[in-house]
Amino acid sequence: MSVTSPEPPPSVRDTRDTGEPTLRSGSLGTADIAFFVVSAAAPLTVMAGVAPIAISLGGIGAPVGYLLAGITLAVFAVGFTAMSRHVRSGGAFYAYITRGLGRPAGIAAALLAMLGYNGMEIGVYGLLGTATQDTAHALFGADVPWLPVSLAGLLLVWYAGYRSIDFGAKLLGVLLVAETGILVLLAGGVLVKGGGAEGLSLDGFSPDNVVVPGTAAVLAFAFAAFTGFESTVIYRREARDPDRTVPRATYIAVAFLGLFYAFVVWTVIQAFGDEAVVKAAGSDPAGLFFSAITTYVGGWAADLMHVLIVTSVLASLLAFHNAINRYTLGLAEEGVLPKALGRVHGRHRSPYLAGAAQTVLGAVVVVAFAAAGADPYAQLLLWVNTPGMIGLLALQLIAAIAVPFYFRRISHAEGALRTVVAPVVATVLLSVALVLVATHIDVFTGASPFVNTILVGVAPAVFVLGLALAMRLRRRRPEVYEGFASEPN
């Protein structure tokens, strides 16, 4: 027996019925969507900035952590993409959770998604400032203040998001090829020049080197490195043949990230040798990749890597900015957020007012941290990113739980592997991942126990606030509540 979604009230109907400008449908192919989600993960920044810490904690078995995280998220994607063929709403996570677990959970998930994506983007403006500082100092010996750089980045990202989605896809494609290209160049240099310091070795994949005291921390870092991969479904309304392109882009993104991360980390281990790499990563994590590429490719490549880290951060910011704009657009069309935020630009067909609002929010947070004398990396980046990361991981877990409940309520031709087995396995694995991240939060933030408790508590607090909002909407605005996450006409 199938379940029919309630007819949405006029305030939340698909805007294509009103004659107003809408998002440009049929604009994005599989590669375009994959560029958006892989760019959000910022592969070069994750590798050069975070992987050395994973190596120092987990030793030469660190590459396996990225493979395990990739496998876990691939299992999650099985049920997630199966559901994407049935749910046509542009609400992504919150629409899926509403279908499976009900409107209160869906509305709470919507707030959690706004926290997650905003946290992941706004905090990275601190990283943009520090990465630019490091690049200017390394290349020119100049000291550049971080705040003007971060504010300039805000304007640049706003403009790119204001333009059409085609413009954003092309820009991200170029930036992504550049940042992955420098990592491939590093790997090629190591493999061509004698296979590294001691010859090629697969010892890091043996159980003795994988199951070590630092394995849990490595897994926490690995799961964090995939943040944003699930945002493929956000672009459903702009995708060509979304029933095919969205699942394909999801699998391509998670497979690429898992295999690429593991390969690059393994290559860097070969560059130094099994014992030397752990010492090098522990003594100078920030310089590990630059030292390797200088040795095996040349100093010019290290200079180029400095520049490409800045563009990698910009690409990640733009990818998250576009995702946030579409969530904001969806919630405005639902009637949950002000209607004005649901306006689409007549020429560029972009959610331009949602983008402007998100840019203003980012500027307020960045300026507030600067006015308080906060460190752009240790506080703006880590304190704002961490609740966002936990929020998105929690959303993945809740979405996995929602999948089997949804398929029990409708008639469908999907097999039990997609609708029951994979979602249940993903639920267990993602629960473990969330516990690992929460219990190793000090490794991410370096903050005091009090601060860490607050950072971990933000996501559940926002979810509870969302449940309260749902009850309020049901009492005071029942037409919005009943039409929430309804299928478009």
Salt bridges, closest charged atoms under 4 A:
GLU7 OE2 - ARG13 NH1 2.90
ASP14 OD2 - ARG16 NH2 2.21
GLU121 OE2 - HIS321 ND1 3.77
ASP143 OD1 - HIS137 ND1 3.60
ASP166 OD1 - ARG24 NH1 3.74
GLU238 OE1 - ARG326 NE 2.69
ASP241 OD2 - ARG244 NE 3.85
ASP243 OD1 - ARG236 NH2 2.93
GLU333 OE1 - ARG237 NH1 2.88
GLU414 OE1 - ARG85 NH2 3.24
GLU414 OE2 - HIS86 NE2 3.15
GLU482 OE1 - ARG103 NH1 3.66
GLU487 OE2 - ARG88 NE 3.47
GLU487 OE1 - ARG99 NH2 2.51
